[in-house]
Amino acid sequence: MDSKVEHTENGIILTLYGDATIQNAMDLKGVLARELGGGDSLTVDLAYVTDCDVSLFQLLCAAHKRSLTDGKSMRVSNCSPAVSRVISAGGLTRDAGCMAEAQDSCFWQRKDGEVTR
């Protein structure tokens, strides 16, 4: 897995490339922690993820919870077809967020019947 970081006036954009699987989980954990510590807003762009497994979602959810605790903003954008397949097949879509603070910002929460990320 590769990544690219852009610092913009609206925050940090972390774009992931390639496979985001358990084999790359430690690297992704480090990148997410570093970038969450580097600003008040982080967007993780998943447009170029070619394969993923549940480890990607575990890390994203953990980072999201950390961002909420730290009073920061985090979101995901541009889910690739590979990411969308795992969201659907893995039953990750939710009707409500996993914790009270995340009710309106849960990455996998359905809006109008479908996940819009």
C-alpha positions as CSV (number, residue, x, y, z in Angstrom):
1,M,0.0,0.0,0.0
2,D,1.2,3.5,-0.9
3,S,-0.1,6.8,0.3
4,K,0.1,10.4,-0.5
5,V,-0.5,13.3,1.9
6,E,-1.6,16.8,0.9
7,H,-1.9,19.7,3.3
8,T,-4.6,22.1,2.1
9,E,-6.3,25.1,3.6
10,N,-9.2,22.7,4.4
11,G,-7.1,20.2,6.2
12,I,-5.1,17.1,5.4
13,I,-6.0,14.7,2.5
14,L,-4.5,11.2,2.8
15,T,-4.9,9.3,-0.4
16,L,-4.4,5.5,-0.2
17,Y,-3.2,3.4,-3.2
18,G,-3.2,-0.3,-3.8
19,D,-4.0,-3.0,-1.2
20,A,-5.2,-2.0,2.2
21,T,-5.2,-5.4,3.8
22,I,-3.9,-7.0,7.0
23,Q,-0.4,-7.2,5.5
24,N,-0.3,-3.4,5.4
25,A,-2.2,-2.7,8.6
26,M,0.8,-1.6,10.8
27,D,1.9,0.9,8.1
28,L,-1.6,2.3,7.7
29,K,-2.0,2.6,11.5
30,G,1.2,4.7,11.7
31,V,0.2,6.9,8.8
32,L,-3.3,7.5,10.3
33,A,-1.9,8.3,13.7
34,R,0.7,10.7,12.2
35,E,-1.7,12.6,10.1
36,L,-4.4,12.8,12.8
37,G,-1.8,14.4,15.0
38,G,-0.8,16.8,12.3
39,G,-4.0,18.9,11.9
40,D,-7.6,19.4,12.9
41,S,-9.2,17.8,9.8
42,L,-8.3,14.6,8.0
43,T,-9.9,13.2,4.8
44,V,-9.0,9.7,3.8
45,D,-9.5,9.3,0.1
46,L,-10.1,5.6,-0.9
47,A,-10.6,6.1,-4.6
48,Y,-7.4,4.1,-5.5
49,V,-7.7,1.2,-3.1
50,T,-7.6,-1.9,-5.3
51,D,-8.2,-4.5,-2.5
52,C,-9.1,-4.3,1.2
53,D,-10.2,-6.4,4.1
54,V,-11.8,-5.7,7.5
55,S,-8.5,-4.4,8.9
56,L,-9.0,-1.2,6.8
57,F,-12.3,-0.6,8.4
58,Q,-11.1,-1.4,11.9
59,L,-8.3,1.2,11.5
60,L,-10.5,3.8,10.0
61,C,-13.1,3.4,12.8
62,A,-10.5,3.5,15.5
63,A,-9.0,6.7,14.0
64,H,-12.4,8.2,13.7
65,K,-13.1,7.5,17.4
66,R,-9.7,9.1,18.3
67,S,-10.5,12.1,16.2
68,L,-13.8,12.6,18.0
69,T,-12.1,12.3,21.4
70,D,-9.5,14.8,20.3
71,G,-12.1,17.3,19.0
72,K,-10.9,16.8,15.4
73,S,-12.7,16.1,12.1
74,M,-12.2,13.0,10.1
75,R,-14.0,11.7,7.1
76,V,-13.6,9.2,4.2
77,S,-14.3,9.9,0.6
78,N,-14.4,8.3,-2.8
79,C,-14.8,4.7,-1.9
80,S,-13.4,2.6,-4.8
81,P,-15.4,-0.3,-6.2
82,A,-13.2,-2.7,-4.1
83,V,-14.0,-0.8,-0.9
84,S,-17.7,-0.6,-1.7
85,R,-17.8,-4.4,-2.3
86,V,-16.3,-5.1,1.1
87,I,-18.7,-2.6,2.8
88,S,-21.7,-4.4,1.2
89,A,-20.4,-8.0,1.6
90,G,-19.1,-7.5,5.1
91,G,-22.3,-6.1,6.4
92,L,-20.7,-2.9,7.5
93,T,-23.6,-0.6,6.7
94,R,-25.3,0.7,9.8
95,D,-28.6,2.4,10.6
96,A,-26.9,4.3,13.5
97,G,-23.4,5.3,14.5
98,C,-21.4,3.1,16.8
99,M,-21.2,5.7,19.6
100,A,-23.3,8.7,20.6
101,E,-20.6,11.2,19.4
102,A,-20.5,9.6,16.0
103,Q,-24.2,9.3,15.3
104,D,-24.2,11.8,12.4
105,S,-20.7,11.1,11.2
106,C,-20.3,7.3,11.2
107,F,-18.6,6.4,7.9
108,W,-20.8,3.4,7.2
109,Q,-24.2,4.8,8.3
110,R,-26.9,4.7,5.7
111,K,-28.4,7.9,4.5
112,D,-31.7,7.5,2.7
113,G,-31.2,3.8,2.5
114,E,-27.6,3.6,1.3
115,V,-24.1,4.4,2.3
116,T,-23.0,7.5,0.4
117,R,-19.3,7.5,1.0
